Amino acid sequence: MIDQDYPSINSLLESKQHTDQVPAKDNRQLSPAYLRWILSRVRRAIKDFSLIEPNDRIAVGVSGGKDSIALLHLLARLRSYRGFNFELIPIHLSLGWEGLGLTRPELSPQQQYCANLNLPLYIENTQIAEIVFVARQESNPCSLCAKMRRGALHNTALALGCNKVALGHHADDVVETLFLNLFYTGKLGTFSPRTYLSKKNLVLIRPLVYLPERTLQSLTRSLNLPIIVNPCPASGQTKRQEMKKIVSFLESRYPDVREKVLTALGNRDLDEQWLRSGRRRGKIDSHAD
């Protein structure tokens, strides 16, 4: 696991200003052609890695950030395409921020948006924030928080009869995770577009891996999709933020750096996690947890 450095928890709680606003980085308007291109990238990922199959019941983790709401929007649109026969179950984990004296995020915009899609938003209440920051007083809280959120999301998905969980990781996340593992663990690897959890009999899918973050920013801003301000006191203090700066620097010198990394993963993958359908040798990424 990657170590991360943070200021003290008390100082974060007292002084941190939180934001998950979509920056005006991509100024393209969401024209029909642009939206078709975005959807084509999602469809390509689904086809390349066999992410969605007929009659899937897919839980979508709706955290409130731009990536998860964009994922829900795009998957909802794909349901109208011929050949896509699947159910969507949006799930939001309430982490119990009020236990830290923070304001509980207002979920009515997300609930209304899901209602507009004819999808009820399932809210699972937890005490993860209090456990991480108060009971455990973690100096590096992200690792434990992420593990607990994964467990809660997976268990909720199973309780709702889902066989898959869709996550909003995008192309930037792929590259940043690759660099994080390389720089901090000495390992060459990143997450898989499709992961089978054998203990849970659950499949994790990441349909946005071919889309850069700026595209999701543009989509979310243009459609005015509802965003929740992230109340986490450790938000923006992670090593991943450093990797974002490195990727941005590389992009300024090599504009297609993300595409090159994705191509490299697909062409010569060390354990076949990124080999596309038809090139695999009967294997998908499998984890017990």
N, C-alpha and C positions, 0 to 999 in steps of 0.2 A: 504494500500500500504506500502511496506517495505521501510523504510528510508535507505539511503546510504550516506557514508561519502566520500568526495573528497577533494583534494587540490584545491586551487583557479583555476578558469578557465584560467586566464592569464598564471599562472605558467605551467599549463598543455600544453597550446598551445606552450609555449616557449621551454619546455624541454622534453616533452614526446617522447620516442622512441617507435614506434608501431611495433608490430609483430603479425602475425597469422600463423607463420610457424608451420608445423606439426612436433612435437617432435618425436624422434626415440625411442618410448616407447615400441611398440609392434614389435618385430623383425621377426615375422612370415612372410614368403613369401606368396603372394596371389596365392596359389595353387588352382586348380579347386575345390578340396574338400572344401577348406576354403571359397571360394566364394559361393559354394552351401550352406554352413552352414549359411553364412551371409544372403543370399537370403531367406533361410528357416525361419530365424528369422523375416524378414520383412513380409513374407507371413503369418506367424503365427499371427503377430500383426494385419494384415489386416483381417484375418479370425476371430480372437477373438473379435474384436471390430467393425466389419462390416465397415471398412474404405473405401473400394473401391467397387463400384457396376458397372454393365454394363452400358456403354455409359456415364460414368462420364467425365466431362471436368474439369481437375484439374490444378489449378495454382500452380506453385512451386516457392516459394520465394527464389530467388538465390541472397543471400547477398554478396557472394564472399568468405565466410568462408568455412572451410572443411566440416562442417555438411550439409550445403545446397547443395554443389556440389556433395557430396556423395549421398544425397537423390535423386537428379536428376538422377545420374548415375544408381542407383539401380531401381528406378521406370521405367526408360527407358528400362532396361534389362527385367523387369517383363512384359512389353508389349508383349514380344515374347512368353510368357507362355500361354498355352491353358487356357481359362476361364478368361483371363484378357483383357477386351476390354474397353480401356479408352484413352482419349487424355491428353497430357501434354502441358502446356503453361508456359514456364519459364519466370519469371518477376524479373527484377532488379530495385530497387528503388535507384536512384541517389539522395543523400541527400543534394547536394549543398555545398560540403566542400570548394569549391573555394571562397565562400562568407566569409570564415574565414581565407583566405590567405593560405589554404592548397591545395596541389596538388590533382586534381580530379583523382580517381583511374583509371588505364588503364583497359578497359573492353574487349579489343580485344581477349585475351586468352579465356575468357568466351564465347564471341560471336562465336569464331571459334569452341570451344568445342560443343556448342549447334548446330552449323551448321553441325558438324560431326554426330550428332544424328538426323539430319533433323528436328530440332526444332529451330524456330527463337527465339532469346532472346529479349523480349519486355523490353524497358528501359523507366521508368517513372521518369521524372525530377521533383524534389521537392526542396523546400528551408527549409527543416526541420532543418538542421544544423544551419543555420543562425537564425531561429526563436528561437531555444532552447538556443544557446550559446550567441547570440548577442541581439536580440529583448527582450527575456525574461530573459537572463542572469541567468539561472537556477543554483542554487548551487548544486542541486541533479538532474542532467539532464536526467538520464536514464529513469525515469518514464515517463516524458513528451515525450521524443524521442520515446520510445517504443509504447506509445499510438498513436502518430502521424504516425509512421511507419505502425502500424496495420491498421489504418484507410485508409492510402494511398494504402496499399497492397490489402485490401478488396475491395476498390472502383475500383481499376484497374482490379482486377479479375472479378468483376461483369461487368465492361465495355467490357471485352473480352469474355463474355458469359460463364464464369466458374461457376460451382455450388459447387466446393470444393476448398480449399486452403490447400496444403501440407506444413508442417513445419518440420524443421530438428531437433526437440528436441529428445534427446536420453536418455538412462537409467540413465546416470549420472545426466542429467538435472532433471529427475523425483525425484531422491533422494535429490539433492541439493535444489530443490524447496520445498520439504517436510520439510527439516531442516530449511530453511529460514523462512517458515511460522511458524514452531514450535518455533524457537528461538526469532523471532522478532515480531510476532503477537499473539502468544499463540494459534494458530489454527493448527489443524491436517488436512492437506490436501495438494494436489498438483494439477497440471493441468490434464485434461482428455485427453485420446488418441483421443477422438472424441467429438467435441463441436459444437452444432447448434446455430448459431447467428440468432435469430428470427427476429430482425429488418432488417437484411441484406438478410435473406433467404439464408444463406451461411453456409457450414459445414467446420470446421477446422479439419484436420486429422494429426496425428503424427505417421507415419509408422515405425519410428526408435526407438520406446520406449523400445524394447527388446534388443537393441544393446548398448554395452558400448562404451564410447568415444574412448577408445584405439583401438577398432576395426575400427572405422571410420578413425582414424589417420593412421592405417596400410593400409586401402583400398586406401585412398587418396594419400599416399606416394607411394605405390606400383604401382598404375596406373598413377602416375604423373598428377593427376587432377589439373586444374588451380586454384590457390588460390590468392585472393586479400589481400594485407596487409591492415589491418584495420586502417584508418586514424583518428578515433575518439579520441579526446584528453582525454576522460574519460575511454578509454579501459583499462581493467585490474585493475581498481580502485574500483571495486564493492564488496559488501558483498558476492556475489556469489563466488568470488575468495577465500574468507575465507571458504565457505562451501566446495569448492573443496579440500582444505587442510584437512578439517575434514573427508571428505569421503575417501581421500587417507590414512589418519591415520587409520581409521576404517578398510579399506581394508587390511592394513598391519597386523592387528590382526585377522580379520574375512574376508578371501578372497572372500567369496560369499555374501558380505553385500548387493550388488545391487540386486542380485537375491532374497534374503530374503525379501527385501523391496517390490519388485514387486509382490512376492507371497503373502505377507501380504495384499497388496492393493487389489489383486484379490480375496482373501479368505474372507475378511471382510471389504468391502468398506462402508464408512459411508453414502454416498449418491449415490451409485451405479455407479459412474463415471468409475470405473475400473472393474466392473463385466463383464465377457466375454459373448459373444453371447450364448444364451441358459440359462443363469443364471439371466439375467435381468428380470425385471417385466415391460417390455414395456416402458422403459425410457432411454433416452440418456441425457447427460449433455446439458443444454440449457441456453443460456445467451442472454439478449436483445441486448447487444452491440457487 
